C-alpha cells in the first residue's frame, strides 16, 4: 500500500521536548516506521521550518520524509500555521503528480485540511481517501483552557468539518470517541488505534541513574501549565507531613522557545512555587534530555506522576509502564484507559494535590505494591501497546476504507474552506 502521512507541525525528524514537539512527533515517526516494516511505502509530509532542511530525506526502506514549502522556513507556533495550510496542500499535490497514494493519513486538524485539499486536487479516476487522527481536539482544549486557548477562532468549525469530511477517523482512546460524536462525526466511521511505546528502548534492561534522596518521583513532559507539574510540587509538603520528607521530585521536560530553563517563564514559575512552599531543595528541573537517557531516568523513580488538566492520550505513562514503574495519573482523557487503577497505577482526580500526595505516599510506603504494579504495567505495555500492534490496528482501518470504495470528501462542496486562506 502506498501511504501518505501529513503532519504539518510535527516532523518525525524533529527533536523532542520543544514547545511544539512531543507526542505527535513520536507517534508519526513510530507509526510510519512500523508501517514501512510491514511492507508499505510511506511518505511523510511536514512543513519546512528551516531553510537548510533537505527537500527529501530517505529515513529507512519504505519511509521518506518530505519538507514542503509552506510559509516562512522558520519555526512558527502551530496555532499560527493556518494561513499556510493551502500552500502545504499545494506542495503535497505537486509531489503526488503522476504518483498518487492509495490513501492519505492526516495528523492534527490542520493537516486534515491540507490532506483533504490535496486529495480533491489529485488527478486520476479514483479519489484519494482521507484518514484523520486528531491527537487533540479544540473543543476539549477550550473547555479546559478557556481564554488561554491560543487556537485560531476558525478551529471551532473547521475541525468538526474535517472530521465529518474525512473518510475515516482514528481515535486514540474511547474518551476521544465520545468527544468526536459530540462534534457530529458518525461513530460508524470511527475506529480506535492507541499510541504506542518503543519496547526496544523502554524495557527492564536499563541501569537506573543514581538518585540523591531516599525516594524519587518523576514528572515528564513539556513545561506548560496544563501539564499540572505545579500540582506535583504542591504535593511535596503534604508528603513530608505524611512522613516522606526525603523525596526528590525530578522534572524532565523541554523549555519551550527559551534557550535555557532560566529564561523559561514556566520553569521560573515552578521554581518560585517550590521556594514559596519550602521545598526548593527537593525539586530538580532537568530540562530536555536525550531520548535514550530516559529509560535510566524512569528506572530511578519509585513512581511517575502524570497530573495534566486534560490529556488526549499520553505516551509518558506507557514509557513508565514499559519500564516497570507505577504511574499516578489524573483520571482524564486517555490516561483512564492506559493506566489501570489499582493494577498498573493509581488514578487521582484532576487538579488535586492532596490526592496526588495520598497516592504517592501509598506507593512509597509499600515496595511490594510498587513491584506488583510495575510488573503489571510492563505486561500491559507489551501486550497492548507495541508499535507493531498499533500499526496493525491502523492498517485494518486503511483496508476498511479502501474496501468501502467510498470517498466522502470528493463529493462535498468547497464552501467550508472559503475565506480561510487556503
NORWO-V985404 format. One line per field, one symbol per residue. ss: DSSP state (A for helix, B for strand, O for the rest). phi: phi as a letter, one per 40 degrees, with the letter a starting at -180 (. if undefined). burial: 1 if it has 9 or more other ideal C-beta (glycine too) atoms within 8 Angstrom, else 0. A space follows every 50 residues. Layout:
ss = ???
phi = ???
burial = ???
This chain:
ss = OBBBBBOOOOOOOOOOOOOOOOAAAAAAAAAAAAAAAOOOBBBBBBBOOO OOOOOBBBBBOOBBBBBBOOOOOOOOOAAAOAAAAAAAAAAAAAAAOOOO OOBBBBBOAAAAAAAAAAAAAOOOOOOOBBBBBOOOOAAAAAAAAAAAOO OOOOAAAAAAAAAAAOOBBBBOOAAAAAAAAAOOOOAAABBBOOOOBOOO OOOOOOOOOOOOOOBBBBBBOOOOAAAOAAAAAAAAAAAAAOOOOOBBBB BBOOOOOOOOAAAOAAAAAAAAAAAAOOOAAABBBBBOOOAAAAAAAAAO OOBBBBOOOOOOOOOAAAAAAAOOOOBBBBOOOOAAAAOOBOOOBBBBOO OOAAAAAAAAAAAAOOAAAAAAAAAAAAAAAAAAOBAAAAAAAAAAAAAA AAAAOOOAAAAOOOAAAOOOOO
phi = .cbbbbacbbcccccchccbbidcdccccccccccccchcbbbbbbccba cccccbbccadgbbbbcccagdcacbddcbcdcbccccccccccccdgac ccabbcbgccccdcccccccccchcbcccbbbbcgabcccccccbfcccc ccdccdbccdcdcccccabbccaddcddcccccgccccbbbbbccbbccc ccacccccccbcbdbbbbbbiccbdccgcccccccccccccchbbbbcbc bbicbgcccbcccccccccccccccccgbccbbbccgcbdccccdccdcc ccabbbbccaadagcddccccccgbcbcbccbfcccccccdgbbibcbcc gbccccccccdccccbdccdcccccccccccccbbccccccccccccdcc ccccgbacccbcccdcccgbgc
burial = 10111111111101011111111111111111111111010111111110 00100010100111111101101001110011011111111110110000 11111111111111111111010000111111111011111101100010 10001101111111111111111011101110101000111111111110 11100100001010111111111101111111111111110101001111 11111101001001011111101100101001101111100001111111 11111111111111111111111111111111111111100001111101 01101111111111000011001111110111001111111111111101 1100001110000001100100
